[in-house]
Structures are given as structure tokens and as C-alpha cells.
Amino acid sequence: METRKIVRGIILAVLLVCTVFLIYSIVTDPLGEHDIMLPLAVTAGFIALGQDKRKER
């Protein structure tokens, strides 16, 4: 159970770094062309983490 929390923390940290990168890229170039795959992957990751946490309870 402890390793599951560690892996969950690592995944959350990676998702947060990706989110910060997305916000930075949008703020620096709001009208520019942005790739849609990274935001979709980050959103899917947060949804998966939320569903996994509900499954634990």
C-alpha cells in the first residue's frame, strides 16, 4: 500500500509540472498554435487519479 502512495505522488508531481508548462505556454503566446495532445493527456491523468482514489475508499 505504501508503494502505491509513492507512485501516486510521483504521477501527481509530473501532472502538476505539465499543467504549469501548459499555463506558461498559453500565457506567453495566447493566440499561438498549441498542441492539444498534452492537455488531453494531463486531463486524462487527473481523471484517472481521481477515479483511483475513489476506488481505494
C-alpha positions as CSV (number, residue, x, y, z in Angstrom):
1,M,0.0,0.0,0.0
2,E,2.9,2.4,0.7
3,T,4.4,2.0,-2.7
4,R,1.1,2.8,-4.2
5,K,1.1,6.2,-2.4
6,I,4.7,6.9,-3.6
7,V,3.8,6.1,-7.3
8,R,0.6,8.2,-6.9
9,G,2.7,11.1,-5.6
10,I,5.2,10.9,-8.5
11,I,2.4,10.8,-11.1
12,L,0.7,13.8,-9.4
13,A,4.0,15.7,-9.5
14,V,4.5,15.0,-13.2
15,L,1.0,16.1,-13.9
16,L,1.4,19.3,-12.0
17,V,4.6,20.1,-13.8
18,C,2.9,19.5,-17.2
19,T,0.0,21.8,-16.0
20,V,2.4,24.6,-15.1
21,F,4.1,24.2,-18.5
22,L,0.7,24.4,-20.3
23,I,-0.3,27.6,-18.4
24,Y,3.1,29.1,-19.1
25,S,2.9,28.4,-22.8
26,I,-0.6,29.8,-23.0
27,V,0.3,33.0,-21.1
28,T,3.4,33.6,-23.2
29,D,1.7,33.1,-26.5
30,P,-2.1,33.2,-26.0
31,L,-3.0,33.4,-29.7
32,G,-0.4,31.0,-31.0
33,E,-1.0,27.5,-32.1
34,H,-1.0,24.9,-29.3
35,D,-0.7,21.1,-29.4
36,I,-3.9,19.5,-28.0
37,M,-2.4,16.2,-27.0
38,L,-0.6,17.3,-23.9
39,P,-3.7,19.0,-22.3
40,L,-5.7,15.9,-23.1
41,A,-3.1,13.6,-21.5
42,V,-2.9,15.8,-18.4
43,T,-6.7,15.9,-18.1
44,A,-6.9,12.1,-18.5
45,G,-4.2,11.6,-15.9
46,F,-6.1,13.8,-13.3
47,I,-9.3,11.9,-14.0
48,A,-7.6,8.5,-13.6
49,L,-6.1,9.6,-10.3
50,G,-9.5,10.8,-9.1
51,Q,-11.1,7.5,-10.0
52,D,-8.3,5.5,-8.4
53,K,-8.7,7.4,-5.2
54,R,-12.4,6.8,-5.1
55,K,-11.8,3.1,-5.7
56,E,-9.5,3.0,-2.6
57,R,-12.2,4.1,-0.2
